[in-house]
């Protein structure tokens, strides 16, 4: 009889763990979709702003387009940062060698360094004790890594380059 209860507990624990992984995967997917959506919203805004700035030689509108690139780029970097934090949480739940509260969706609930999907170890630790608001410290190395990632640097870098060209064209009247 005791073996049956142990077996049921193991099955229940496995079910909860799989559900936990499913919740985390849904968050990662949502962050990825938000990143794509930010890029898709940016393109018509920048196209209209730069098109108008080129035809009317408007410095203000060119600067508005560049500002939109910087704003959407900042949002996209934050989406990618959050996605990486949740991938690390996912990996920690899969490894099971780190104690994480059941069904926790806070990526700062573990103090261990866990690799993200790129294999890079998390160098951030929670700033506060548990039971209080936990936010990670700003890590310049991680932000630089995200800024130079293949999904950020080429896309926003190319748009900023075009924006600089449009601005130069508008300045030369």
Secondary structure, DSSP 8 states (H G I E B T S, - for coil): -HHHHHHHHHHHHHHHHHHHHHHHHHHHHHHHHHHHHHHHHHHHHHHHHHHHHHHHT-HHHHHHHHHHHHHHHHHHHHHHHHHHHHHHHHHHHHH--S---TT---TTS--S--B-TTS-B----BSS-TTS---B---HHHHHHHHTSTTTHHHHHHHHHHHHHHHHHHH--
